[in-house]
Amino acid sequence: MEISATMFAPTRNLFDWLSSTGLAVSLTVLGALLMARLVSWGGDKITDRIDNNYMQGDALVRSETTKHRHSVAQVITWVVITIIYVIATMKVLDQLGLPIGSLVAPATVLGAALGFGAQRVVQDILAGFFIITERQYGFGDTVRLAVTGASDDAEGVIEDVTLRVTRMRNSDGEVITVPNGQIVKAINLSKDWARAVIDVPVPAAADINQVNEVLHQVGVEAFADRGLKKLLLDEPTVMGVERLTVDEVSVRMVARTLPGKQFQVGRALRVRVATAMRRQGITVSPDLQTVRAGEDAG
């Protein structure tokens, strides 16, 4: 049986394509993956250096500059990786013989079809751009975000900020991812300084002057404590009666703290207030067996 040379033509053509175009495409994809991995590694090294400088320093909290640099490094890394993948995709299309110019018309049709979805992406990116440039919050900040369509606010510590999404971890250890375009209000609980607010409910028959004196003494002793003083910006103060009802009077005490430390300081002051009240024979409201505390950002 005579074997024709044309029988091997498809195999030869496939081999020629793999040795030329296929190899070029593979090298382009491999190069893009390696470059993206290198950029990601470099970005991680930069952020690790920023974190190490903070950890090895004497500062109890991250400075606004440190948080902003960390967030900017994350955003730049994300943008560079995106650009690498876009360029690699265009290069692969060109190597496959699909000129970019011929894709303009189909891309226009596809863009019109996906217009509504693209608007959401553009909205997220623009919102992320303003979050970074305006320094609304950054890595390590404790924030509370009001999200469109959500009944409850998202609250936690920021772990990652890109131009499209914000990732945070709440007190339960859950990671929450929020598109930047859906954030309608951001409350930064750890910017510049914070404030611990302790509302102490006592019976209406209690001596308010005595309660004020007890709380004032608690503030003096707290500010003199070496462990608490480094977290406080000044001595805690008694604001006076905050709420008055038939059965109960609520006296407010506030303390300015380092950013993000209001929860720790609030818990410590709560214990001191409860102990001091019990020592003086002053009971809290019968309906509220514990001293309530609210923490606000300054």
N, C-alpha and C positions, 0 to 999 in steps of 0.2 A: 504494500500500500504506500503510495507516494504522499509524503507530508508536505503540504504547501507552506511556504514561509509566511503567508498572510495569516495562518492560524495563530502565530505568535505575536501578531501586530498589537492586539489589545493588551497583552501582557507587557510587551515592550513599551507601549505608550504609557501604561500605568507606572512602570518602573522609571521611565524618563520624567514623568510628572512628580513622582515621589522624590527623585534625586534632585529636582530643581525647585519647582514651586512648593511642593509638600515640605521639603527641607527648610525652605525660607520661612514658610508659615510657622512650622514647628519652632524654629529658632526665635522668631518674633514673639510667639506666645511664651516660650520659656524665658526669654529675656525680660518680658514684661512682668512675669511672675517673680523673677529674681530681683528685679529693680523694686517692685512693690514690697517684697519682703525686706529688702535692704532699707528702704525708706521707713518701713514700720519699725525695724530694729533701731534705726537712728532716732526716730521719734521717741521710742521707749527709753533709750539711753538718756535723751535730753530730759524727759520728764522724771526719770529716776534720779538724775543729778539734782534737779530742782527739789525733789522730795528729800534727798539725802542732805542737802544744804539746810533744809528746814529742820530735819530730825537731829542733825548734829549741832544745831545752834541752840541758843538759850531761850528763843521765843517760845511762848506757851501756845500760841496760835499762829496760823499762817498769815503773813501780811497780804494786803490786797494786791501788791505787785507780784508776789509769788503765785497767788491763785490765778491772776490774769496771765502770767507767763505760762503756767501749766495748761490753761485752756487754749491759749494761742498755739502752743506747740501741738496739741491734739488736733486743732482745726487745720493747721498747715499740713500736718501729716496726712489727714484725710483728703485734703484738696489735691496734694501732690499725687497720691495713689490714684485718685479718680482721673487726673490728667493723664497719667501713665496708661491706664486702661483705655481711655478714649483714643489716645494716639495709637496704641497697639491695635485697636479695632479698625481704625482707618487704614493702618498699614496693611493689615491682613486682607481687607477688602480690596485694596489696590493690588496686592500680590495675587489675589484670586481673579484678577481681570475685571473687577467691578468698579469702574471709575466713580469717584464720589459725585461727579457732576450728573451722572445718569440716575443717581438716587435722589436727586432734589425733588422731582415730581412725586415719586412714591412717598418720600419723607413728608412732603407737604400734606398729602392726603392722610397719612398716618398721624401727623401732628394735629390736624384738625379733628380726627377721630378721638385722639387722646387728650384733647385740649383741656377738658375739665379736670382730668387727673393730673395733668402737668401744672395746672394752676395751684393745686394743693402742694406739689413739690416746690414750686417757685416760692409760694408763701412760706413754707417751712424754712427754705434757705435764706430768704430775706429776713425773717424773724431771727434766725440763728445769727446772721451777720450783725444785727443790731444788738443782740444779747452780748456778743463778744466785744464789739467796739464800745458799747456803752457801759461795759463792766457791770451788768445787772447782777450776775452771779458767776462763780467759777468753781473749779475743782476744789472739793473740800468744804464748800459752803453748805450750811443747813438752810434749806429753803422750803417754802410752802407754795405750791403752784395750783392755781385755779384753771382747770382744763375744760374746754368747751364740751358740753354733753355729759360731763361727769358730775354726779351728785356730791361727791366728797372731794376735797382737795388732796393732791398728792404731796406728801411731805417726806423728806429724807435728806441724806447727805449726797451731794453731787459727786458722781464718779467719772462721768464722761460728758463732754459737751462738744457736739459737732455742729456744722451749719444746718443739719436737718433735724437732729433729735437731741434730747437731753435725757441722760440716764442717771438715776439716783437709787440709793438703797435705803429703805425705811427701817424703822426700829425692829421689825420682825425679820430682817435679813432679806426681804424680797426686793428684787431689782425692778424698778419701774421705768419704762421707756415712754417718753412723751414727745410727740412731734412738736417742734418749736412753733409752728403756725397755729397750733390749737391752744397755746398758753395765752390766757386773757389777763392774768394777774400773777405776778411773781413777788412773793414776800421773802426777802432775804433776812434770815434770823441770825446771821453771823457776819454782818458787814460793819466795819469800823468799831462799833460797840453794841452791847445788848443790855437788856434790862430784865431782871427777875422781879416779878410782881407777886407778892404774897398777900392774899386777902384772909384775914383772921376773923372768923365768925364767933362772936361771944354773945351770951344772953343779954337782953335789953336792960336787965337790972344791974349789969356789971358796972364797976366804976371805970369810966372811959379814961380818966386821967391816969389811973393806975395801969390800965392796959397800955396806954401810950408810953408810960415810963418803962414798963417791962420790955416793950418792943424796942424802945430807944437803947436800953441797956444791952439787949441782944445784938443790935447793930454795932455798938461799941466793942463788945467782946468778939464779934465775928471779924471786924476789921483789925483787931489786935492779934487774931489767930494767924500764925505764919502760913498755914496751909491755905486759908481762904483769902488772905490779904493779897497774894499774888494773882488772884483771879478777879479781885474787885478793883474798880477804878477810883472809888471813893467810899466813904462810910455809908452803909445803908441808912435810909431815912424813913421816918414815919410820916405818911401823908395825912393821916387822920381818918375820920369816918368816911367811908366810901358808900355805904348802903345802910339804910335804916328801915326796919320793918317793925311790926307790933311785937314780935317775939325775939328779934335778933338785930344785932348791930355788927357790921362788917368794917373792920379797921384795916387799912391798906399800908403795907410796908414795901418799899422798892429799893432795889440795889442795882447800880450800874456795874456791868461786868465786861470782861474781855469778850470779843465776838465768839459766839457758839458755846460759851460757858454758863449761860443763864440757867440752863436746866440743872447742871451740877450745883451751882450756887443756890438755886431755889430749893433743891432737896436738902442741902445742908442747913439752910436757914429754917426750913420747915421743922426739922428735928429740934433745933435750938429753941424755936418759938414754942413748940409743944411742951418741951421740957421745962422752960421757964414759966409757962402758964400753969402747969401742974404744980410747980414748986411754990407759986404764989397763991395757989388755991383757986385760980380762975379756970372755969371749965369752958370748953367750946360749946357751941350750940348743940342741944340734944339731938337734933336731926342730922348733924354733921359731926361725926365722931373723929374726924381727922381734919387737920388744917389744910385748907385748899391753897393751891398755888398756881398762878398763871404766869407764863413767861412770854415776854414780848420782845421784839427787836427794836433797837433804837435807830 
